[in-house]
Amino acid sequence: MGCSDCNNKGGCGVRKGEEKQLLGSLLPRLYPSGRWGVPDDEACFRQGVTAREGRRLARNAAEVLQAPARFVPGDATEGCDYVYVLCVGREPGLVDLRDRPAIDLPDGDRIRERYLRAALSTMARIAAVQEIAFELDREGDVYIVREKPRDGVYDPILLARTQKLVDLLVGADITYLDFGLLTKPATRYAEGLVDADYEERYGQPAATVNWLFYPQPATTARISVIPAA
């Protein structure tokens, strides 16, 4: 069930309870060893959202949300792909400039954009949505592009599109997980999980999102430098 047709008398609390149960069964199945970074390949094989589905979801999102949407594959360290939806800004967006710098350069020295970013797990049929701020500033002969995720969706201007995006995910048989649950330690949902390797690498405990989607902390900023010439 998505947001638009939700009739739960208990509201989001009921849905979050169901999501906690899902996490409690999913984490031990994907990580029988209990160690972060060592998922079971057989348990993950063909269980996640495919790139083909992600591209189709981006096309559908562009139509339903009436906003530019782009599929972006995750890198080799990540267990997910992404769909970026440009909600505040104009085309070509900064995500396009960052990933394809051969496109037309911006006509300003300072640009601010706001996106919704759906992370589509390649390990299981689950997804999560974050609010992303993109910033461009010209510094001499280069543009500095910053991608700054938030640990959820907070700006009221994004909420209506967030609901529609969640409905699209659910309609594609992809379980949407509330981001507030994913920022909590995975040990809240399943016992016997160890993240010592994560703490050694990142200097902090792993959140649930780091077990199921990507390794970097959820609000890690990404900075790109693009020649202005």
C-alpha positions in Angstrom: 0.0 0.0 0.0 1.3 3.5 -0.9 0.7 6.8 0.7 -2.2 8.1 -1.4 -4.5 5.2 -0.8 -3.5 4.5 2.8 -6.5 4.0 5.1 -4.7 2.6 8.2 -6.4 3.8 11.3 -3.1 3.6 13.1 -1.4 5.8 10.5 2.3 5.5 9.8 2.8 3.7 13.1 1.2 0.6 11.9 3.2 0.6 8.6 6.4 1.2 10.5 5.6 -1.8 12.7 5.3 -4.0 9.6 8.6 -2.6 8.2 10.4 -3.4 11.5 9.2 -7.0 11.1 10.4 -7.1 7.5 13.8 -5.8 8.6 13.9 -8.4 11.4 13.5 -11.2 8.9 15.5 -9.7 6.0 18.7 -8.8 7.7 19.5 -12.4 9.0 18.6 -13.9 5.6 20.9 -11.5 3.7 23.7 -11.7 6.3 23.8 -15.2 7.8 27.4 -14.6 8.9 26.2 -11.6 10.9 29.1 -9.4 9.5 28.6 -6.1 7.8 30.0 -6.1 4.3 29.6 -9.9 3.9 26.2 -10.6 2.4 25.2 -14.0 1.2 25.5 -14.0 -2.6 23.0 -16.8 -3.0 20.4 -15.0 -0.8 20.8 -11.8 -2.8 20.9 -13.5 -6.3 18.2 -12.0 -8.5 16.3 -10.7 -5.4 16.9 -7.0 -5.8 15.5 -4.3 -8.1 17.1 -4.6 -11.6 18.6 -1.7 -13.6 15.9 -2.3 -16.2 13.2 -1.8 -13.6 15.0 1.3 -12.3 15.0 2.9 -15.7 11.3 2.2 -16.2 10.6 3.6 -12.8 12.5 6.8 -13.7 10.4 7.2 -16.9 7.2 6.6 -14.9 8.3 9.1 -12.2 8.9 11.8 -14.8 5.4 11.4 -16.1 3.5 11.0 -12.8 5.4 13.5 -10.8 5.7 16.0 -13.7 9.4 16.5 -13.1 12.6 15.4 -14.7 13.8 12.1 -13.4 17.0 10.2 -14.1 18.2 6.7 -13.4 21.8 6.7 -12.0 23.6 3.3 -11.4 25.3 2.8 -8.1 29.0 2.3 -8.1 30.8 -1.0 -7.3 30.8 -0.3 -3.6 27.1 0.3 -3.3 24.2 -2.2 -3.1 21.7 0.0 -4.9 20.9 2.1 -7.9 19.2 5.5 -7.8 16.4 7.5 -9.3 16.8 11.3 -9.0 13.7 13.5 -9.4 14.4 17.2 -9.9 11.8 19.0 -7.8 13.3 22.5 -7.5 15.5 23.7 -10.4 15.6 23.6 -14.2 17.0 21.3 -16.8 19.7 20.3 -17.4 20.0 19.7 -13.6 23.2 19.6 -11.6 23.0 15.8 -11.4 23.4 15.8 -15.2 26.2 18.3 -15.1 28.0 16.3 -12.4 27.7 13.0 -14.3 27.9 14.3 -17.8 30.1 17.4 -17.8 30.1 17.6 -21.6 26.5 19.1 -21.5 26.0 22.8 -21.6 27.6 24.6 -18.6 25.4 26.7 -16.4 24.8 30.3 -17.0 25.2 31.3 -13.4 27.9 31.2 -10.8 25.5 30.0 -8.0 22.7 27.5 -8.4 20.6 25.7 -5.8 18.4 22.6 -6.6 16.4 20.1 -4.6 15.8 16.5 -5.5 14.1 13.4 -4.3 16.4 10.4 -4.5 15.0 6.9 -4.4 17.6 4.2 -3.6 16.7 0.9 -5.1 18.4 -2.1 -3.4 20.0 -4.7 -5.6 19.9 -7.1 -2.7 16.2 -7.2 -2.0 13.0 -5.6 -3.4 13.1 -2.6 -1.1 13.6 1.1 -1.6 14.1 4.3 0.4 13.7 8.0 -0.4 15.8 10.9 0.7 15.8 14.6 0.1 18.9 15.8 -1.7 20.2 19.4 -2.0 22.5 20.1 -5.0 24.6 23.3 -4.9 26.9 24.8 -7.5 29.3 27.6 -6.9 31.9 28.9 -9.3 35.4 29.3 -7.8 37.8 30.8 -10.3 38.1 28.5 -13.3 36.1 25.6 -11.8 32.6 24.8 -10.7 32.2 23.1 -7.3 29.1 20.8 -7.3 28.0 19.5 -3.9 25.4 16.7 -3.4 24.1 17.0 0.2 21.7 14.2 1.3 19.4 14.6 4.3 18.3 11.7 6.5 14.8 11.7 5.1 12.4 14.1 3.5 11.7 17.3 5.4 10.8 20.2 3.0 7.0 20.5 2.8 7.3 21.4 -0.9 8.5 17.9 -1.6 5.9 15.9 0.3 3.2 15.6 -2.5 5.8 14.3 -4.9 7.2 12.0 -2.2 3.8 10.4 -1.8 3.5 9.9 -5.5 6.9 8.4 -5.7 6.1 6.0 -2.9 3.0 4.9 -4.7 5.0 4.2 -7.8 7.4 2.0 -5.8 4.6 0.1 -4.2 2.9 -0.3 -7.6 6.1 -1.9 -8.9 6.0 -4.5 -6.1 8.9 -2.7 -4.3 8.6 -2.3 -0.5 9.1 1.3 0.6 11.0 1.6 3.9 10.7 4.7 6.1 14.1 6.4 6.2 13.8 7.1 9.9 14.0 3.3 10.5 17.0 3.0 8.3 19.1 5.5 10.2 18.9 3.3 13.3 21.4 0.4 14.1 20.5 -2.9 12.4 20.8 -4.5 15.8 17.5 -2.9 16.7 15.8 -5.3 14.3 17.9 -8.4 14.4 20.4 -10.0 16.8 23.9 -11.2 16.2 24.9 -8.5 13.7 28.5 -7.2 14.0 29.8 -4.0 12.3 33.4 -3.8 13.6 34.7 -3.6 10.0 32.4 -0.7 9.3 33.4 1.3 12.4 37.1 0.8 11.5 36.5 2.2 8.0 34.0 5.0 8.8 34.7 5.8 12.4 31.1 5.2 13.5 28.6 2.4 13.8 26.7 1.2 10.7 23.1 2.2 10.3 20.6 -0.2 8.8 20.8 1.7 5.5 24.4 0.8 5.3 23.6 -2.9 5.4 20.9 -2.8 2.7 21.7 0.1 0.3 25.1 1.8 0.4 28.2 1.9 2.7 28.7 5.7 3.3 26.9 7.4 6.1 23.4 8.6 5.0 24.2 12.3 5.0 27.7 12.1 3.5 28.2 15.0 1.0 29.7 14.3 -2.4 31.8 17.0 -4.0 32.7 17.2 -7.7 35.0 19.7 -9.5 34.2 20.6 -13.1 36.3 22.9 -15.3 34.4 26.1 -16.1 36.2 26.6 -19.5 
